[in-house]
Amino acid sequence: MHPFLLDALDLARFRVRPLSHYGYAWWLPLAWLTLLSVLQALFGSELKASLPVRLVFVVGFAWVQALLLALFFGWWLKLGKRWSGEGSLFPLVVLCSSAQLFEPAIGLLSEAMQLPVIVLLAFYQLAVWVVACSRATGVTVGYVIGGLFAYLPTALILALLSLSIASSAGWLPDPPSQQPGFGQPPAPLAGSN
């Protein structure tokens, strides 16, 4: 098995090496991130766009998201001289997102199980990132968690921007039909005038 894939498996099991170990050729993390994004666009995305448009949108969003996270944490970890800044965080960011391989399989679950599994997968990915970033750079876990909170506005802006683009292009699925509820008149009974 390729060392890059072995590192992805190791990180999934919270086995982390120094950041210098993850110094791959620039194209390898980019290719892995692209593969993860293509799988998500093919099997996990509910966008109503054509396949080429969906691929470009999901892959582009994944690249921007990973690059911004790596750049932000590169800056965040250097604050107060907590980290020397040697090495790139981008391969580590990409390797920590390998759990996205499971996202397409979530669609096979019942609707009641999908949301809890998505939430658990998101927390797992955050835990992998916090542990990997802390151990690879020598920065405390608490400081990395603080960085996640500091990065949260950026993540929200990215999410809102992607939703805005998808909504204005008409790529979002139609909302479920509204059920009669508070503030809505009940449906007429069959046979009544």
DATAQUI-V149977 format. One record per residue. N is the residue number from 1. RES is the residue in three letters. SS is DSSP state (@ for helix, = for strand, . for the rest). PSI is psi in degrees with one decimal (none if undefined). D_LAST is the distance of its C-alpha to the last C-alpha in Angstrom with 1 decimal. Layout:
{{N RES SS PSI D_LAST} {N RES SS PSI D_LAST}}
This chain:
{{1 MET . 145.3 71.2} {2 HIS . 140.7 71.3} {3 PRO @ -32.4 72.4} {4 PHE @ -44.8 69.3} {5 LEU @ -36.2 67.0} {6 LEU @ -38.8 69.2} {7 ASP @ -37.2 68.9} {8 ALA @ -43.2 65.1} {9 LEU @ -41.2 65.3} {10 ASP @ -44.6 67.7} {11 LEU @ -35.0 65.6} {12 ALA @ -24.0 62.6} {13 ARG . 16.4 64.8} {14 PHE . 31.0 66.0} {15 ARG . 106.7 69.4} {16 VAL . 141.0 70.4} {17 ARG . 170.8 73.6} {18 PRO . 153.5 75.0} {19 LEU @ -32.2 73.3} {20 SER @ -24.0 76.3} {21 HIS @ -28.6 75.4} {22 TYR @ 26.5 72.2} {23 GLY . 77.0 74.0} {24 TYR . 168.1 72.8} {25 ALA . 146.0 73.0} {26 TRP @ -31.5 70.4} {27 TRP @ -23.6 68.5} {28 LEU @ -51.0 67.9} {29 PRO @ -35.8 65.5} {30 LEU @ -40.6 63.7} {31 ALA @ -40.5 63.4} {32 TRP @ -43.8 62.1} {33 LEU @ -39.4 59.5} {34 THR @ -43.5 58.5} {35 LEU @ -46.2 58.1} {36 LEU @ -41.5 56.0} {37 SER @ -39.4 53.8} {38 VAL @ -43.2 53.5} {39 LEU @ -40.5 52.4} {40 GLN @ -41.1 49.8} {41 ALA @ -36.7 48.6} {42 LEU @ -40.8 48.5} {43 PHE @ -22.5 46.9} {44 GLY @ -10.9 45.6} {45 SER . 137.6 44.1} {46 GLU . 14.2 40.4} {47 LEU . 139.9 41.1} {48 LYS . 32.0 39.3} {49 ALA . 164.9 42.5} {50 SER . 160.2 44.8} {51 LEU @ -47.1 47.5} {52 PRO @ -40.7 50.4} {53 VAL @ -43.6 48.5} {54 ARG @ -42.4 47.3} {55 LEU @ -47.8 50.9} {56 VAL @ -43.0 52.4} {57 PHE @ -49.2 49.9} {58 VAL @ -43.1 50.2} {59 VAL @ -44.8 54.0} {60 GLY @ -43.1 54.6} {61 PHE @ -40.7 52.6} {62 ALA @ -41.5 54.6} {63 TRP @ -47.2 57.9} {64 VAL @ -44.6 57.1} {65 GLN @ -47.0 55.9} {66 ALA @ -41.6 59.0} {67 LEU @ -43.8 61.4} {68 LEU @ -39.2 60.0} {69 LEU @ -43.9 60.2} {70 ALA @ -43.8 63.8} {71 LEU @ -43.4 64.9} {72 PHE @ -47.8 63.3} {73 PHE @ -28.4 64.9} {74 GLY @ -41.6 68.2} {75 TRP @ -45.8 68.2} {76 TRP @ -43.9 66.9} {77 LEU @ -22.3 69.5} {78 LYS @ -17.5 72.3} {79 LEU @ 135.1 71.6} {80 GLY @ 16.7 74.3} {81 LYS @ 42.4 76.3} {82 ARG . -22.9 74.5} {83 TRP . 142.2 74.7} {84 SER . -21.9 77.3} {85 GLY . 8.7 74.8} {86 GLU . 126.7 76.7} {87 GLY . 167.8 74.5} {88 SER . 137.3 71.0} {89 LEU . -13.7 67.9} {90 PHE @ -47.7 65.8} {91 PRO @ -36.1 66.8} {92 LEU @ -40.9 66.1} {93 VAL @ -45.5 62.6} {94 VAL @ -45.9 61.9} {95 LEU @ -36.4 63.3} {96 CYS @ -15.9 61.3} {97 SER . 10.7 58.1} {98 SER @ -19.4 58.8} {99 ALA @ -12.0 56.2} {100 GLN @ -15.0 53.7} {101 LEU @ -26.2 54.7} {102 PHE @ -14.1 52.3} {103 GLU @ -42.3 49.2} {104 PRO @ -29.9 48.2} {105 ALA @ -17.4 48.2} {106 ILE @ -31.9 45.6} {107 GLY . -18.1 42.9} {108 LEU . -14.1 43.7} {109 LEU . 162.3 42.7} {110 SER . 156.8 39.4} {111 GLU @ -32.3 37.2} {112 ALA @ -27.6 37.8} {113 MET @ -18.0 41.6} {114 GLN @ -49.4 41.8} {115 LEU @ -47.3 41.6} {116 PRO @ -37.5 44.2} {117 VAL @ -39.4 46.5} {118 ILE @ -43.9 46.2} {119 VAL @ -44.5 47.1} {120 LEU @ -41.4 50.0} {121 LEU @ -39.5 51.3} {122 ALA @ -43.8 51.2} {123 PHE @ -36.5 53.1} {124 TYR @ -45.2 55.6} {125 GLN @ -39.0 56.3} {126 LEU @ -41.1 56.9} {127 ALA @ -41.6 59.2} {128 VAL @ -44.1 61.1} {129 TRP @ -45.7 61.5} {130 VAL @ -48.1 62.7} {131 VAL @ -45.4 65.2} {132 ALA @ -45.7 66.4} {133 CYS @ -42.4 66.8} {134 SER @ -50.1 68.6} {135 ARG @ -36.3 71.0} {136 ALA @ -30.4 71.7} {137 THR @ -13.7 72.6} {138 GLY . 11.7 74.0} {139 VAL . 148.9 71.6} {140 THR . 152.8 70.1} {141 VAL @ -41.2 66.6} {142 GLY @ -38.2 65.6} {143 TYR @ -36.2 66.5} {144 VAL @ -41.6 64.5} {145 ILE @ -40.9 61.5} {146 GLY @ -37.5 62.0} {147 GLY @ -37.0 62.0} {148 LEU @ -41.5 58.6} {149 PHE @ -36.8 57.2} {150 ALA @ -29.8 59.0} {151 TYR @ -17.0 57.6} {152 LEU @ -45.0 54.0} {153 PRO @ -38.3 53.2} {154 THR @ -43.0 54.5} {155 ALA @ -40.4 52.4} {156 LEU @ -40.6 49.3} {157 ILE @ -42.7 50.1} {158 LEU @ -43.9 50.6} {159 ALA @ -44.6 47.3} {160 LEU @ -37.8 45.4} {161 LEU @ -43.7 47.3} {162 SER @ -39.9 46.5} {163 LEU @ -39.6 42.8} {164 SER @ -44.0 42.9} {165 ILE @ -46.9 44.6} {166 ALA @ -37.9 42.3} {167 SER @ -45.7 39.2} {168 SER @ -25.6 40.5} {169 ALA . -5.6 41.4} {170 GLY . 27.2 38.0} {171 TRP . -10.7 39.5} {172 LEU . 145.1 37.4} {173 PRO . 154.7 34.7} {174 ASP . 142.2 31.1} {175 PRO . 152.9 29.7} {176 PRO . 152.0 27.5} {177 SER . 140.6 23.8} {178 GLN . 136.9 22.7} {179 GLN . 148.8 21.1} {180 PRO . 134.4 18.7} {181 GLY . -158.2 21.3} {182 PHE . 127.1 22.9} {183 GLY . 0.4 21.7} {184 GLN . 140.9 18.7} {185 PRO . 146.4 15.1} {186 PRO . 154.4 13.9} {187 ALA . 143.1 11.9} {188 PRO . 147.0 8.2} {189 LEU . 149.0 8.6} {190 ALA . 134.6 8.7} {191 GLY . -5.1 6.7} {192 SER . 155.9 3.8} {193 ASN . none 0.0}}
